[in-house]
């Protein structure tokens, strides 16, 4: 396994040279101590809290499919998917620590209050020992805080704000998805190569934690290479028509529109931008360009022809040819009839990573899970060698730069991988100013 960010020196779990297997971490300090929702032998319950309504409902639906597939694999059903390629070999299809895996679901509604209420019910009424999900960073941050207070683990789903593992990081929370800083670090060099270093950018930004940090990150990265930022305009997450926000771009002097929007917001704002003819215009002697820093296949599907040639970044894509990615694509495709999205991939990985951590720790105690995941290096989950950094519980791995495909071969062939950005290019120090504030704190086992 490659030498990933060994800032802590000796890792609590590492790879056996040449074998790619994780060394088991046996948690003993408080394995027998009381903790929230300790299983009683009748199974273990996981809480899948996803947006089934709202702007990010498409991502939520795909997350739920992947969660159900992960449970099937953990309980010995199907072909095992990425359990067969995962470098850690503790998962054997007999559940987690001999407990059959069960699950409950909730609808976050892409709203923080609703998400917290749903997660609270899962913990207090359903006995969930771990909560996972979300497709909004506002939701993820709110639920992560609740899980810290309640003494359960939160395995974040789709959350891209720097704050999730920055100022709002928590000891009981872990993020596999990449973040806004990483998107900007991967995307900016490609934008400079394609569009030059003397561009004028106008930002439209979703008005919540993710949008703010995505705007900050991409603006800093593009300004560092010579671009000018002419305006930054915040848009409500509930917006569906962005015409009134697009019109002022025409007279701003900008020759690039950066859409810091995701999900249905991006589909609608990009559609409005195309309707206003931005992609056919020339400004400052240059062809007008549109950039979508965070992309997904589901967004590309929703936006249709409008995404062709537009650059962005993504955490994973079903066209990757590594053994793990293709194993997941086969499993997911066999069950649902179409390839998985990056949202599906992320939450499937998080479910396996939680289960594996419990196996290696020998307990469901949150403090055992934390110890097993901090500094954990692994491979075989579709992103290449990956590190869960101990200092902030952020995963570090390669990042994909993509663009909308000009000539798709089928309805799923919508994004083209332009560059696989190495982890070294997107790595930052734990005290980077964009991640300042807050403290990881101590794990909370709850009861």
Backbone torsions as a table, in degrees:
resi	resn	phi	psi	omega
1	UNK	NA	145.4	-175.7
2	UNK	-68.7	164.6	-177.3
3	UNK	-83.5	89.0	-175.6
4	UNK	-95.2	110.1	162.5
5	UNK	43.4	59.7	-176.8
6	UNK	-86.5	55.5	-177.0
7	UNK	-66.3	-30.0	-177.0
8	UNK	-86.2	3.8	-176.3
9	UNK	76.8	-120.6	-179.9
10	UNK	-71.7	128.3	179.2
11	UNK	-85.1	151.9	177.7
12	UNK	-67.5	-33.9	171.1
13	UNK	-132.7	140.6	-177.0
14	UNK	-141.5	-176.6	-178.8
15	UNK	-97.2	142.2	171.7
16	UNK	-75.6	124.7	-175.1
17	UNK	-51.9	127.2	175.1
18	UNK	81.2	-12.9	-176.3
19	UNK	-107.7	-25.1	-179.3
20	UNK	69.1	24.4	-179.6
21	UNK	-105.4	143.3	179.5
22	UNK	-80.1	140.4	174.6
23	UNK	-79.4	123.8	-177.2
24	UNK	-59.6	138.8	172.9
25	UNK	-105.6	116.3	-180.0
26	UNK	-97.7	115.7	-177.6
27	UNK	-88.9	121.2	-176.5
28	UNK	-122.7	-19.5	-170.8
29	UNK	-58.0	-42.5	-178.3
30	UNK	-140.1	28.8	-178.7
31	UNK	-57.7	-35.9	-177.0
32	UNK	-89.0	-7.8	-178.4
33	UNK	-71.5	158.3	179.0
34	UNK	-67.3	143.9	175.1
35	UNK	-151.7	162.0	-173.6
36	UNK	-61.0	127.6	172.8
37	UNK	59.3	39.4	175.3
38	UNK	-57.8	128.6	-178.6
39	UNK	-59.4	147.4	-177.8
40	UNK	-105.0	10.2	-179.7
41	UNK	101.4	-7.9	-179.1
42	UNK	-95.9	6.9	-178.8
43	UNK	126.2	173.5	178.5
44	UNK	-127.0	135.6	-174.6
45	UNK	-107.5	129.8	174.8
46	UNK	-108.8	144.6	-179.4
47	UNK	-106.0	118.9	-178.6
48	UNK	-104.9	104.8	-171.0
49	UNK	-110.4	99.0	-171.6
50	UNK	-128.1	158.5	176.5
51	UNK	-76.5	102.5	177.5
52	UNK	-91.6	-10.9	172.4
53	UNK	-137.3	165.9	178.4
54	UNK	97.8	-174.0	-171.7
55	UNK	-63.9	-23.2	-175.5
56	UNK	-111.2	24.3	-174.4
57	UNK	-64.5	-33.1	178.3
58	UNK	-61.2	-44.5	177.9
59	UNK	-64.4	-40.6	179.9
60	UNK	-61.0	-40.6	179.4
61	UNK	-63.0	-40.4	179.7
62	UNK	-72.4	-33.5	174.6
63	UNK	-60.6	-45.7	-177.8
64	UNK	-62.9	-38.6	176.4
65	UNK	-59.8	-44.3	-177.5
66	UNK	-68.9	-38.1	176.5
67	UNK	-59.9	-45.6	-179.5
68	UNK	-63.9	-36.2	176.8
69	UNK	-66.3	-41.6	178.7
70	UNK	-61.4	-43.0	178.4
71	UNK	-62.3	-42.7	177.9
72	UNK	-57.6	-45.9	-179.3
73	UNK	-67.0	-42.7	-179.9
74	UNK	-61.5	-33.2	-179.0
75	UNK	-89.5	8.8	173.6
76	UNK	94.4	6.7	179.5
77	UNK	-91.4	168.3	176.6
78	UNK	63.9	-157.6	-176.5
79	UNK	-96.1	3.1	177.8
80	UNK	87.4	-15.2	175.8
81	UNK	50.2	-129.7	-176.8
82	UNK	-79.5	-2.2	170.3
83	UNK	-60.8	-27.8	-178.9
84	UNK	-79.2	-21.2	-177.3
85	UNK	-106.4	-16.1	-178.6
86	UNK	-59.1	132.0	-177.2
87	UNK	-63.1	-30.4	174.6
88	UNK	-83.3	133.0	-171.6
89	UNK	-111.6	31.3	-176.5
90	UNK	-84.5	-21.2	-175.8
91	UNK	-86.4	127.0	-172.5
92	UNK	-129.9	12.9	178.2
93	UNK	83.5	13.4	178.2
94	UNK	-109.6	31.4	-178.2
95	UNK	82.0	-149.3	177.5
96	UNK	-120.3	119.6	-177.2
97	UNK	51.6	39.3	177.2
98	UNK	80.4	-0.3	-179.9
99	UNK	-96.0	131.4	173.0
100	UNK	-62.4	136.2	-179.0
101	UNK	-86.1	124.8	174.8
102	UNK	-117.3	167.2	179.9
103	UNK	-150.7	155.7	170.8
104	UNK	-125.7	156.8	-177.7
105	UNK	-125.0	158.3	176.4
106	UNK	-147.4	162.8	178.9
107	UNK	-108.9	114.4	178.0
108	UNK	-74.2	-18.7	-176.7
109	UNK	60.0	13.7	-173.3
110	UNK	56.8	34.7	179.1
111	UNK	-132.1	133.2	-175.0
112	UNK	-61.7	-44.3	-177.9
113	UNK	-64.5	-43.1	179.1
114	UNK	-65.3	-38.0	-179.5
115	UNK	-66.2	-41.9	178.3
116	UNK	-64.8	-42.0	-180.0
117	UNK	-63.6	-41.5	179.0
118	UNK	-64.6	-45.7	179.8
119	UNK	-64.3	-40.3	179.3
120	UNK	-60.9	-41.7	178.4
121	UNK	-64.8	-41.4	178.5
122	UNK	-60.4	-41.5	-178.0
123	UNK	-72.3	-49.0	-171.6
124	UNK	-82.8	-34.0	-175.9
125	UNK	-100.5	-35.0	-175.2
126	UNK	-100.6	-9.1	177.3
127	UNK	73.6	28.0	179.9
128	UNK	-64.5	131.7	-179.6
129	UNK	-94.1	-14.0	177.0
130	UNK	-148.1	139.8	175.5
131	UNK	-114.2	140.0	178.0
132	UNK	-147.1	160.9	177.1
133	UNK	127.2	-166.3	-178.4
134	UNK	98.7	146.3	172.1
135	UNK	-132.3	13.5	176.9
136	UNK	-129.9	133.6	179.3
137	UNK	-66.4	-32.4	175.5
138	UNK	-60.2	-42.0	176.6
139	UNK	-65.5	-47.7	-177.4
140	UNK	-59.8	-43.5	-179.3
141	UNK	-65.3	-40.7	179.4
142	UNK	-65.3	-44.8	-178.0
143	UNK	-72.2	-35.2	176.8
144	UNK	-60.3	-41.8	177.5
145	UNK	-63.6	-41.2	177.7
146	UNK	-62.3	-44.6	-179.1
147	UNK	-64.1	-35.9	176.1
148	UNK	-61.5	-44.1	-179.4
149	UNK	-67.6	-36.9	-174.3
150	UNK	-83.3	-18.5	-179.5
151	UNK	83.6	39.0	172.3
152	UNK	-128.8	163.7	179.3
153	UNK	-83.5	140.4	172.4
154	UNK	-115.0	115.9	175.7
155	UNK	-102.3	96.0	-171.4
156	UNK	-58.6	141.3	174.8
157	UNK	-89.6	-118.7	-176.9
158	UNK	-85.4	98.3	176.1
159	UNK	-144.2	124.4	-168.5
160	UNK	-117.1	-6.7	179.6
161	UNK	-64.8	141.3	173.8
162	UNK	-58.8	-29.7	-172.8
163	UNK	-67.7	-24.8	-176.3
164	UNK	-59.4	-39.8	173.9
165	UNK	-116.4	23.7	175.3
166	UNK	-113.6	-115.5	-174.8
167	UNK	-66.7	-21.0	-179.1
168	UNK	-105.9	15.8	-179.7
169	UNK	-63.6	151.0	179.4
170	UNK	-138.8	148.9	-177.9
171	UNK	-63.2	-31.4	-178.5
172	UNK	-85.3	1.1	-176.6
173	UNK	-113.5	145.1	179.6
174	UNK	-139.1	141.0	179.8
175	UNK	-123.8	123.2	174.7
176	UNK	-88.1	-31.2	-178.5
177	UNK	-66.6	152.9	176.3
178	UNK	-77.5	179.9	-176.3
179	UNK	-129.5	-179.9	-173.8
180	UNK	-62.6	-39.8	177.5
181	UNK	-59.1	-45.0	-178.3
182	UNK	-64.1	-40.2	176.7
183	UNK	-58.5	-47.8	-177.9
184	UNK	-64.9	-41.4	-179.3
185	UNK	-64.4	-33.9	179.1
186	UNK	-79.6	-39.0	-170.7
187	UNK	-81.1	-37.8	-172.9
188	UNK	-56.1	-46.8	179.8
189	UNK	-61.2	-34.3	178.2
190	UNK	-69.4	-41.2	178.0
191	UNK	-63.8	-39.9	178.3
192	UNK	-63.4	-42.2	179.9
193	UNK	-64.5	-39.3	-175.2
194	UNK	-83.4	-37.7	-169.8
195	UNK	-118.2	-4.8	179.2
196	UNK	90.6	178.7	-174.7
197	UNK	-112.3	17.5	-179.7
198	UNK	-128.3	45.8	-178.5
199	UNK	-92.7	160.3	177.3
200	UNK	-119.1	117.8	-171.6
201	UNK	-108.6	143.8	175.8
202	UNK	-122.5	127.5	-176.7
203	UNK	-105.4	132.5	163.1
204	UNK	-111.7	129.1	-165.8
205	UNK	-134.2	128.5	173.6
206	UNK	-59.6	128.7	-169.3
207	UNK	-86.5	69.5	171.6
208	UNK	-161.9	-178.3	-168.8
209	UNK	-47.9	-49.2	-178.5
210	UNK	-60.9	-51.3	-178.0
211	UNK	-56.7	-42.9	-178.5
212	UNK	-60.5	-46.5	-176.5
213	UNK	-77.2	-27.9	174.8
214	UNK	-67.5	-43.2	177.4
215	UNK	-60.8	-47.4	-180.0
216	UNK	-59.9	-43.5	-175.5
217	UNK	-68.7	-48.9	-176.3
218	UNK	-72.3	-33.5	176.3
219	UNK	-64.5	-44.7	-180.0
220	UNK	-62.8	-42.7	-177.4
221	UNK	-68.9	-40.0	-179.4
222	UNK	-75.8	-36.0	176.9
223	UNK	-66.1	-33.6	178.5
224	UNK	-64.2	-24.8	179.2
225	UNK	-98.5	5.8	172.5
226	UNK	115.2	-7.4	179.8
227	UNK	-71.5	155.9	174.6
228	UNK	-109.6	139.3	175.3
229	UNK	-101.8	117.1	-175.3
230	UNK	-90.6	-28.3	179.9
231	UNK	-163.8	152.5	174.7
232	UNK	-133.1	118.1	-175.4
233	UNK	-122.2	127.8	-179.2
234	UNK	-88.8	140.9	179.9
235	UNK	-126.1	139.6	-179.6
236	UNK	-62.8	142.9	179.9
237	UNK	-60.7	-29.7	-177.5
238	UNK	-80.9	-1.5	-178.2
239	UNK	-63.3	142.8	173.9
240	UNK	-122.7	-22.3	177.9
241	UNK	-119.8	117.6	-175.5
242	UNK	-105.9	15.2	-176.3
243	UNK	-56.8	-42.4	-177.3
244	UNK	-68.8	-20.4	177.5
245	UNK	-88.8	-27.5	-179.5
246	UNK	-77.2	-39.2	-175.0
247	UNK	-51.7	-46.1	-178.8
248	UNK	-64.2	-20.6	179.7
249	UNK	-61.2	-32.3	-174.4
250	UNK	-62.1	-30.9	-177.4
251	UNK	-111.1	19.2	-174.4
252	UNK	-91.3	-15.9	-173.2
253	UNK	87.0	-1.4	179.0
254	UNK	-74.6	146.2	173.2
255	UNK	-119.4	7.1	172.4
256	UNK	-140.3	132.3	172.0
257	UNK	-107.3	122.0	177.5
258	UNK	-103.9	116.7	-178.4
259	UNK	-97.0	98.0	175.0
260	UNK	-84.6	61.4	-178.1
261	UNK	-127.3	155.2	179.6
262	UNK	-136.6	160.9	175.1
263	UNK	59.0	-137.5	-179.6
264	UNK	-61.6	-30.1	176.7
265	UNK	-59.9	-46.2	-179.1
266	UNK	-66.5	-41.8	179.0
267	UNK	-57.2	-45.5	-176.9
268	UNK	-73.7	-41.9	-178.4
269	UNK	-69.5	-38.9	177.4
270	UNK	-65.7	-41.4	177.8
271	UNK	-60.1	-44.3	177.7
272	UNK	-62.9	-40.0	179.5
273	UNK	-62.3	-41.0	178.2
274	UNK	-68.2	-38.7	178.3
275	UNK	-61.9	-31.4	177.8
276	UNK	-80.7	-0.6	175.2
277	UNK	79.5	17.9	-175.8
278	UNK	-61.2	-36.9	-175.1
279	UNK	-72.4	-13.1	178.4
280	UNK	-99.4	-3.4	-174.4
281	UNK	-86.8	157.9	168.3
282	UNK	-119.3	131.4	178.9
283	UNK	-134.6	137.9	-179.2
284	UNK	56.6	30.6	179.2
285	UNK	74.1	14.8	-177.5
286	UNK	-128.4	152.8	172.0
287	UNK	-66.4	132.6	178.5
288	UNK	-68.8	135.9	-177.8
289	UNK	-123.5	154.1	175.0
290	UNK	-122.9	137.7	-179.9
291	UNK	-125.0	136.4	175.7
292	UNK	-119.5	98.3	-172.3
293	UNK	-56.4	-37.5	-179.6
294	UNK	-118.2	120.4	-171.1
295	UNK	-117.7	160.0	167.5
296	UNK	-152.4	157.8	177.3
297	UNK	-62.7	-35.4	-179.7
298	UNK	-65.0	-38.4	175.5
299	UNK	-66.2	-42.7	179.6
300	UNK	-60.8	-39.6	178.0
301	UNK	-62.6	-43.8	-178.9
302	UNK	-66.6	-34.3	-177.0
303	UNK	-85.8	-15.8	175.1
304	UNK	61.7	-135.3	-175.8
305	UNK	-58.8	-24.2	-173.7
306	UNK	-66.0	-18.2	-175.8
307	UNK	-86.2	-10.2	-173.9
308	UNK	-58.2	125.3	177.0
309	UNK	81.3	-0.6	-178.2
310	UNK	-88.9	131.4	-176.3
311	UNK	-89.5	150.4	174.9
312	UNK	-168.1	-168.7	178.4
313	UNK	-128.1	158.7	177.8
314	UNK	-149.4	157.7	-175.7
315	UNK	-81.5	-28.9	-175.6
316	UNK	-166.8	156.1	176.7
317	UNK	-145.2	144.0	-172.8
318	UNK	-65.4	-16.1	-179.0
319	UNK	-82.7	-5.9	177.2
320	UNK	-58.3	141.6	-171.6
321	UNK	-101.2	3.5	178.2
322	UNK	-66.4	158.2	-174.4
323	UNK	-58.7	-41.5	-176.7
324	UNK	-67.5	-47.8	179.9
325	UNK	-58.2	-45.1	-178.3
326	UNK	-69.2	-31.8	175.1
327	UNK	-63.2	-42.1	179.1
328	UNK	-67.6	-42.9	179.3
329	UNK	-59.9	-41.9	178.8
330	UNK	-63.0	-47.4	-178.4
331	UNK	-62.3	-49.3	-177.6
332	UNK	-64.7	-44.6	-178.9
333	UNK	-63.5	-39.5	179.5
334	UNK	-64.2	-34.2	-177.1
335	UNK	-82.8	-37.7	-171.0
336	UNK	-116.7	-13.8	174.8
337	UNK	88.2	9.2	177.3
338	UNK	-157.7	162.1	-176.2
339	UNK	-73.9	155.0	-179.7
340	UNK	-78.2	156.5	174.4
341	UNK	-90.1	173.6	175.1
342	UNK	-63.2	-31.5	177.1
343	UNK	-62.5	-45.7	179.2
344	UNK	-62.1	-44.9	-179.6
345	UNK	-60.8	-45.2	-177.2
346	UNK	-59.3	-48.5	-174.4
347	UNK	-75.4	-30.2	173.7
348	UNK	-61.4	-46.5	178.1
349	UNK	-59.8	-44.3	-178.2
350	UNK	-62.0	-37.5	178.9
351	UNK	-66.3	-44.6	177.6
352	UNK	-65.1	-40.0	-179.0
353	UNK	-64.9	-39.2	176.3
354	UNK	-63.6	-49.3	-178.3
355	UNK	-59.9	-42.3	179.9
356	UNK	-65.0	-40.3	179.5
357	UNK	-62.7	-41.1	177.5
358	UNK	-63.4	-42.0	178.4
359	UNK	-61.3	-47.6	-178.0
360	UNK	-67.1	-35.1	-179.8
361	UNK	-79.3	-23.7	-177.4
362	UNK	76.0	21.4	-177.4
363	UNK	-162.0	157.6	170.1
364	UNK	-94.2	-1.6	177.8
365	UNK	-54.7	125.0	-178.1
366	UNK	-52.9	-34.6	-179.7
367	UNK	-69.1	-29.8	173.9
368	UNK	-69.7	-40.0	177.8
369	UNK	-63.2	-44.2	179.3
370	UNK	-59.2	-47.3	-178.7
371	UNK	-62.9	-36.4	-179.0
372	UNK	-72.9	-29.2	-177.0
373	UNK	-91.7	-28.2	-178.4
374	UNK	-66.0	122.8	179.9
375	UNK	74.6	14.6	-177.1
376	UNK	-78.0	121.9	173.9
377	UNK	-101.2	135.5	-178.8
378	UNK	-150.3	170.4	179.2
379	UNK	-147.4	173.9	173.5
380	UNK	82.7	19.8	175.0
381	UNK	-118.1	18.1	169.9
382	UNK	97.6	-4.3	178.1
383	UNK	-118.0	11.9	-175.3
384	UNK	77.1	-170.5	178.9
385	UNK	-56.3	131.6	-171.9
386	UNK	-135.9	145.3	177.2
387	UNK	-124.4	130.2	166.6
388	UNK	-89.7	100.4	-173.4
389	UNK	-68.6	135.0	-175.2
390	UNK	-68.4	-34.5	-172.9
391	UNK	-66.5	-28.6	-174.6
392	UNK	-141.3	-1.0	178.5
393	UNK	63.7	32.2	174.8
394	UNK	-101.7	136.6	173.7
395	UNK	-80.1	140.5	175.8
396	UNK	-120.7	125.8	-175.9
397	UNK	-161.5	175.7	177.4
398	UNK	-63.5	152.2	179.9
399	UNK	-121.3	140.1	-179.3
400	UNK	-96.4	130.7	167.0
401	UNK	-98.5	130.7	-175.9
402	UNK	-131.1	167.2	169.3
403	UNK	-143.0	157.2	176.4
404	UNK	-62.1	129.7	-173.7
405	UNK	-74.4	133.7	-177.4
406	UNK	-70.9	-40.0	-175.8
407	UNK	-130.5	73.7	-178.5
408	UNK	-63.4	144.1	-178.8
409	UNK	-88.0	-18.7	177.0
410	UNK	-158.0	-179.4	-173.6
411	UNK	-69.1	-13.3	180.0
412	UNK	-104.3	-10.7	-175.5
413	UNK	-89.0	65.9	-168.3
414	UNK	-105.3	-22.9	-179.1
415	UNK	-119.3	141.8	178.7
416	UNK	-114.2	128.3	178.0
417	UNK	-74.9	119.3	-178.7
418	UNK	-90.7	-38.4	-176.3
419	UNK	-157.4	138.6	170.0
420	UNK	-98.4	104.4	-175.8
421	UNK	-79.9	123.4	-177.0
422	UNK	-66.1	149.9	-177.3
423	UNK	-55.3	-32.3	-179.1
424	UNK	-61.0	-29.6	-177.8
425	UNK	-78.6	-21.8	-176.6
426	UNK	-109.5	5.9	-179.6
427	UNK	-81.8	143.2	178.8
428	UNK	-137.7	160.1	178.4
429	UNK	-73.4	150.0	179.4
430	UNK	-57.7	-25.9	-179.0
431	UNK	-98.0	19.2	175.6
432	UNK	-53.3	135.8	-176.2
433	UNK	-55.7	-30.3	179.8
434	UNK	-70.0	-11.6	-178.1
435	UNK	-118.3	16.4	-174.1
436	UNK	-75.3	157.6	178.6
437	UNK	93.4	155.9	179.4
438	UNK	73.4	171.6	178.7
439	UNK	-146.9	144.5	-179.6
440	UNK	-60.9	-39.3	-179.5
441	UNK	73.0	-164.5	-178.0
442	UNK	-106.0	151.0	176.1
443	UNK	-62.1	147.5	177.7
444	UNK	-118.2	112.2	179.1
445	UNK	-80.4	-7.0	178.6
446	UNK	80.3	-129.4	-173.7
447	UNK	-55.8	NA	NA
